[in-house]
C-alpha cells in the first residue's frame, strides 16, 4: 500500500508484459449517478478500483443511497430513499470532481429540488456550468446560485428542444439524465456521441428509457413515467488503453492490454499505426508495440469520432521520439498544453503557438490561447523532478519518465490514481524499475 505521493522511476528500458484495463472512468461514474433515477437496486460490473469511483460512492451515500461492493469489480447501488445532501459535506467529498452537477436530474425527479456545490475539475481551462444550467432551465427548472451552492428547483421537468453551442460531454449527460423522466419529448442537437455517452444511453435504455440516437448529433428522448434497476458491464477505458499503448511504442517494448476493445479505439489505432506503432487485436484484448521507426504526424484533437483530447498528452511524449516535426492542434480545451514545460525541461523540443496550426480553424482562433504545438524529434529525454498538474498530464509525465535516461521523480501521483487503477502495480508488471 502506497503511503507517499511521489514516485521515482528509473527510465530508458524497453517495457513489455501484460496488464488488465477495466471500465472507463468517464463512463462508470456517470452510470453510478444514473442509478439514482430509480428506487430499485442496480448492479454495475467491470468497475475499476479508482479514487473517482470511491468519491462518487460517497456522494451517493450522502444523498441517501447505499453502495455495496459485491466482489472485485462489481458494485450494487440501492437508492431506495433519497434526501437532499449537505452541500458543504458533498463539496468536501467531491473535491475537484465535476460529477455533483449531474446529480441535478435525478434529485429533481425524485425530490423536486437539488442543492449542489459548485464544480471543480482538472485545471485545463474554464469549464462553465452554463450548458448544464441553461439545459435544465429550458426544461422548466429554476436556478438560484450563490458562492457556496446551486439551488435548483422544479414543479416537474418537461421536454424541450435544446441545441448545444458545442458538443459537450457533460452537458449531453446532463440532458440525458434530466430528460428520461421528463414529461414529453426532448430533442438535443449538437450532442456529444462519445462511446461513454452511448454506454450511458445503453444503461438508461435498460432502465426503461426511450432514447433515439439520430444522425448529425441529434438525440431524441421520449420521457417515461418510471425507470427500474439494471445490470451492466461498463465499456473498457479507452483513454487508459491508449496511454499504455503510447508506453509500449515510446519505450520500444510490447504490451498486451487485456480488456481493450477495438471499436471505441479505431481513431487512435489508425493514428498510432500512422506514426509507426503496431497492434494486434485479439479476442480478449489488444497488443501494442513499435512496428517501425517512429515518424512525425500532423494531428488535430476533436470530439468523437475524432482524435480525443485525452489521448493527446501521452501521444505528445510518443512524438518526442519520432523523426521530424509533428504538429498538434488542440480544439477541445484551450489550455491543455501547459504540461509541455516539464517535458522541455527533460529535453523535449516543443513549441507552443496561439495560431490554429494544421489546416483548420477552431473556436480558439484569435483568443490568445496557446492551443497548437510543434514537436521536434527525436530527442533524448533526461530524468528530472516534475509535479503532476492534472490527471492526463500526469500519465504523460510517467510515459516521459519511462523513456528518459536516469531517474525521474514525479510528485502528485495520487492525482494519477484518480483515474488509473492499480497504477504502480501495472508499471511493475511491464518491467518498470521503481525506486
Buried (B, 14 or more C-beta within 10 A) or exposed (E): EEEEBBBBBBBBBBBBBBBBBBBBBBBBBBBBBBBBBBBBBBBBBBBBEBBBBEBBBBBBBBBBBBBEEEEEBBBBBBBEEBEBBBBEEBBEBBEBBBBBBBBBBBBBBBBEBBBBBBBBBBEBBEBEBEBBBBBBBBBBBEBEEEEEBBBBBBEEBBBBEBEBEEBBBBBBBBBBBBBBBBBEBBBBBBBBBBBBBBBBBBBBEBBBBEBEEEEEBBBBBBBBEEBEBBEBBBBBBBBBBBBBBBBBBBBBBBBBBBBBBEEBBEBBBEBBEEBBBBBEEEEEBBBBBBBEEBBBBBBBBBBBEBBBBBBBBBBBBBBBBBBEBBBBBBBBBBBBBBBBEBBBBBBBBBEBBBEBBBEEEBEBEEEEBBBBBBBBBBBBBBBBEBBBBBBBBBBBBBBBBBBBBBBBBBBBBBBBBBBBBBBBEBBEBBBBBEE
